[in-house]
Each structure stands twice: as C-alpha cells, then as structure tokens.
C-alpha cells in the first residue's frame, strides 16, 4: 500500500507499507512501555545501520589528518543536506516568497520618499521572512535527523582521543541503585590493553563505582566487569591518532543511546545504568573536543551556501 | 640561535612592510625588514655559554661530597681548576644576590636589599622589595562593581604589577647585539623585564606569585579542621563534614580576588569529595572533573576555571588556574591538601614570561607545571600539614618537573646564553640541612641525619645534571655552575628590635612591634626585614628624630659597637659584622637601603618576629621551627659555589663577576654599569 503524505507546505512524498508497519508497532508499543522506552528502542535499532554506515563512510578519518578529514566530511555533508533540503522543501512557494521580498526591497529603493509605501514594503518583507522561516521548519526537522546521526558518528572520532600508553583514566559505573540498598559485589578484570591501578571506589550517595586504569598496550580491547557474578563489558581504545572511541556504554535512555551509539545499551531492567571511561580531550581548535562541532557547522554552511546556485536551491 | 620571539603588532607590521616595499620599489638595498639588531662589533656568533644556577649550594658540603666521591662530575671540574667559593652579596638573601647576578653589580645598582622594604614616607610601612602593584587610575561604578575600562572614551589605567629591580640587566647588552639569551626560572625578575630586540626569552622564577597573589597559599581540608576558614602563613585550613561518605556541605576552593567588585572578595569553586573507607580512596568531583585518589596519592595538575562576577549584561571574566590534590588520609581523620593555585601555563592569567607566549609554547610540549616562584611547599611543612616525608615527595615532584623543563631547554637551545635555575637545593636545605651534633630544633638525631642525607642526594642529582650538560656541551660551551649563597644551621634567633628596645634605642618599654605601638618620637633605630637596620632619620623618615651629620654618625658607631659585642649565653659571638651600607654599596639605587646590614654568625639569624618588626620578651631564643637552616647571616659566613669547565683564574670570585664574565665570553666589553670582573682573567 502506498500512502501520500503532505503536511503544512512540506513537499508531498510517498511512503510504503513497511514504514506504516513501523508506525503501528510504535503505537502498539506505547501501550506496553512508556514513550521514552519506545524511542530508546527505536534509537537502538537506528544505531545498527548508522554504525555500519558510520564505520564505512567515516573510515578515512582514521588515516587522514584530522583537519582534512573533518573539512571533507563537512563539505560533503553541507552539499548533500542542501540537496535533501531542495527535494523536501516546497521550492515553488519559497521562490514566490523570495520574489515578493525582492520586489518589496526594490520598491523600498524606488519609493524611499513615500513613507506609506516604505512602511508597507517593510511589513511585506518581514512577513515574507517570517513565512520563509515557517516553510523551513519541517524540512529542517527532517534534516535534523540525519544530521544528528552523522554528528553522533563523528563524535566517536573527534570528541575525545584514545588513551596513550602509560596514560590513566577513570572508569565510572553508574548503578540503578537506591539509597540504603547494599552495593553489589563488583570487580574489574585487568585487560591486555590496560591495568587497574585503583578501585573499586564506591560513591554511596550517587550510586556510582569508580576505577582508575592505566593503558599499557595499543589496540581495541574490552574491559570485563563482574557484577554479582554476572559479566558485563565495555569497549576500550588505546593508541595514537584517530580511531572510533566509545566513551560510554549507555543505559536505557534514548538521548544517551543517540549520543553513544557504538555499544549495545544496557536494558531497562539492568542493574547498571551506564559505564563510561573518562577519555582525554582531543586538543585542536579544528577537530578537537567540542570545537569540531563548530567547525562542522561553519564549513558545511559555507559549502551549502556556495552550492545553492549550482543546485538551484532557493 | 634560539627561536626569535619578537612579535610584530599589526601597526608595526604594516609600517615595516610598507617601508620594505617602498625600498624595494625604489631599488634600494635594505636589510631584511624584520631582522633584529645586527651582530655587534666583536660579538661572537655561535658562542655557547650555559649557566646552571643551583640555589643555596654550599661549598663546604660540596667539598665534603666531592672528597668522598659523591659528586664526581663537579669534582672533575674542581680538578681542572674550575672550582672556587663564590662571594655572595650583603645581605646574602636570594632576591638580593640574584639581582646582583643579573646586573653584575652590588645591591646599590638594583635597589633590592631584602625580601621586604619599608616606605619612609609612611614611617616603616613594609612592602615587597622585588615587585609592586600600582593602583589603577579612574573607574566606572556599576552596581556593586568598579570597572576599569582602558579604551576611549574612558581611558582608565588598570592597576599593574611592576618589577622594582632597577639597573641594566646583562641580557640587555646581549639583546642589543643580536645574541640570544634564554632564562628559565630566573629569580628577581617578576614581572619579566621586556626584550627590546626580541633576542631574549625568560620564565620568571622566585618572586612569581600564585593566583591568590601570594608566594604560595595551599588549602587544607580535614575532619578535625577549624570552624570556618583559618588563615595561616602560606595556607588556609577548613573543615570537612561527611554525610553518607560525601562531603556536605560542599567544600570551597578559594581562588583569585575579584577586584572588579567595590568590595573585592575572592572567587570560589565548590567541589565535593566522596570517600570509600574500605578502599582507602576518595573521588574528588570538581567542575565536572572526577579525580580518583588512593590514600597518599597525588593527582596530576587539574585545570580550574575561576569565574569573576561582573555586572549584569557584561560577560563574567574567567581566570584559569591549576592545582594538584594530595589525599593524605581517608579515615579516621580525612585530610586533603590542595597545592597553591598556580597560573595555568597553557592559558596564563598573569604575565610570567618574556615574551608572553613563551609560556604557552613550553606548555604545549610539557603540559602543566609549577609556575609560582616558590614551588616546594615549605609552608605546608612548617605548619605541620606535611610530614617530613611528604615534603620530600612533593619536592621530588618539583625537581622532576624542572628536569623535564631542562630537557625542553636543551632541545630548544642552539647557541647564545642558556640559564637554568634549580630551587630544590635551597628550599630542601632550609628544611633538611643539619650538619652538627647539636640537637635539631624538631627532629630526633636519627631523623636529622636521615633528612640531611636526603639533601645530599639532591646534591648528587645536581651533579648528574652537570654531568649530562658536560657530555652534551662540554667541548663546545663555557659551562658555569653557581649558587647564590651557602647554608648554615639556624639554631638560635636574635630579636633585633627587642635588643634595640632593651638598649634604649627604642624608648617604649611596653612596645610589642614597630608596626603597631611604637613611640616614634623616642625611637632612634628599628629593624625590619631579615638583615636590615634603619635609623629614624630626620628629613627621610616621616617621624624621624635623628639629625643627619654628627648625631647620625655617633648613632651608627654605637649600634655597630653594641651589636658586634652581643654574646649568647655560651659566650658565642652572635653577630659577625655590621655593615654600613653607605660604605659598602655603590650605585644610584640606594634610596631605600637600610642604614646598616646585620651580618649574623653561623648558627644565628634574625628571629622570626624581627622580620616584620615584632618584639619578644627575650633577645635571644632557640629556633624551634622546622625551618632549621638558613643563609641570612653575614655574607662572609655563607659563600656560594662556582664551578666551570674552564679554569677560574680570579682567586676570590664574587657573584657580581658572573655577568661581566658572560659578556666577555661573547666578546663584549664590560659596561660601566657593572662592577664585577671576568673570573677567567687574573
């Protein structure tokens, strides 16, 4: 079955039965779990293809200079998102609004001695600008989804750096723990890539357990925790340069699952809320901690604006 | 050459570019527009001179250790004729001696005579001798704030810290002829003096304050601390209370003072401590950073962001500082030490290098490191926050950081003058030196030996440093290893003001301090600082009563005779010699000099109370401080050392000879501003 969807000036598009089944599943799930739980499940599913695409498409980051790779990604993303914007926005209506704004700007120049014409033209320009904004909302809401997923994947490369050999880091396990309950018996095994230098240190008031580890060997490794005789694991990255780093294995929380997509989240009924490693910041004003996001937005915007005439986007 | 750091501002860049372009267009041959001053006539390009300044290295102990084979590299230099005692300055205090090293002349040339001076116009008001903070001019009051806006149309002048050392430093002569010089941790140069031609780099050392504006203020949190905050010399103590093993209320780390407020008050950062008694560990949670420490463990350097509140609509100011945490004990009595808040070398809030970005360049390679002048936290030991062993560990961290900095210095050195300073021998000696069988002020005989032996190990590490420098540069460079003074036990303390009071020079029988309750109309002389003795001279001091001329002469003679005759209960001479500054100092900067310098005999020093003008009941007392050794005696009692890989021909070299020697090594003549002579010439 093919459905036609048109919402508030948003370009009409077609969807199929599979997507509707997903919607039905979402609706039925709401009856079983709360809404947040459903979104968390969706995010967990979305992360599977997202991680595959992220791994394949962003693989060159691991071998290129940081500034170069982020510039290329930002440029390609800017142009691609512009193209997406073109096809999901109502270009015809936007064009008419733009023409109207230009016409009124011209009248402003021509009839600058007439107060009434000037006032009317200014009002029309503001109105046009307002409608441009309104007609951008839904396309932007659609675009925000791939952008968010892309940023989540990029964050695994740029937000922090792997531990260097000899460097120490804190490992924090958050428990689904209530005040007064006894803490579970927890231990952290040494891994080939890291040794445990301190911990477990129990922070009763926050339901957290801390360890300190020291990286001893380059490579991707896993930390194994024993918690009340059950084994759980967390990925660990040691090495130089760029590699995907999973800061946190998230709990059953959709925002955390979105932000930390690389590892399977702990279930809603898990004793563990999350396990995080306090990796060092990446020092760079282009592709370093937090700065990379600014750089991405600036470069992608520059490329998007540059390619507007080429792609004939209004 | 070491890197050129002369940076052009935009206007200078445009001016020089335009001049160069015009010259090229006109076909005129010009030297490169951005070149620094050309090499001077006679200057020796490519020449290397390396000075290792080891503060407080004592010739007596060095000789004993050389004789027993424990300083093999220095002994090698001695056998080559490159060892002498080095005459220090009068008084033999570090800021005075290093300033004389810098100028190549006695204290009359630079105007630093003690750690503290007094303002005669304000009748004895004390101030730091080496640097001064000048108040700003003009401000704009906005609610609770007082803003100084240094741009048009306000043009207020913000307060600033200025270097009080006068005269021409030796690097100015090198700078002028294009010879590069780089100084690491140079004392008596905060804020660092500017380089005119960009051939000089300097990291300021002793005298550089922490972010609280002090010489170093630690913060100590403990379960048995005082109610509220207790300030003590060099530190602050607070209590910690735990609720469910988390500190409650939150602890407060005191930061720099917000001087934008009408009533300035310090900024603060709140932080929490979570402890696990079973694991004997704790987690410190500060500004989103989690620091896990086991008992007796030090943290790495932690960056802190201090926010200074500004009026509404104006963004708050932020200052970056760094500190280290040391978890002393988890239970039964929780104790946490926080180092003084140092200027962050990666984002300095104050100017501590010349040029400004020299410090950030160092930090890019080395990370974070101590930037205050006094790095070994002797105050924490004096106030019993640290044990002897803990101080030794902290001092070891400092030394290791400085050795890393020396590695950096060597990596970035090609030619010119390289100066590197070590404080470890001085501050460890103040705490650990004890070379007699007499009872130590605080330690058992075994502990006194143990820690004196620790100091000797530090000497041995300095010897290794010298060995490394000799192997790297021994054949290509003139290497000089020197100290500013030696050391002596500090067993008995002499209260100068009490002596003056008891002998009628201060006629106020109930007076307790020259800064508080003295009757100036009946005071003819007073002591301030460690070695300074001032006459209450008419026309110079605000409330002066001593007439210049004959009365002054008579008084000086009486004081010298009286002080040199003082004997301890066992008959030992307390004061070796009293020096008249008008006879021993030359130079134009003697305006703030004391009239007399009191030179104590070995084993004696001015009492703790004397330094800030306080009086005690008795003139002579035992020193009961862990600060058990000192060098503020007579200069003849505590000479420094000088070693070189070239034979030293001058029989009695002095610290003021170093700068002239360096200039001669680079082929420059000794300028008239210097009083010293070349040590390599007879």
Interface residues (C-beta under 8 A of the other chain):
Chain A: X170 X172 X179 X198 X199 X200 X201 X202 X203 X204 X205 X206 X210 X211 X212 X278
Chain B: X243 X244 X245 X246 X274 X276 X278 X279 X281 X282 X283 X290 X291 X292 X293 X294 X297
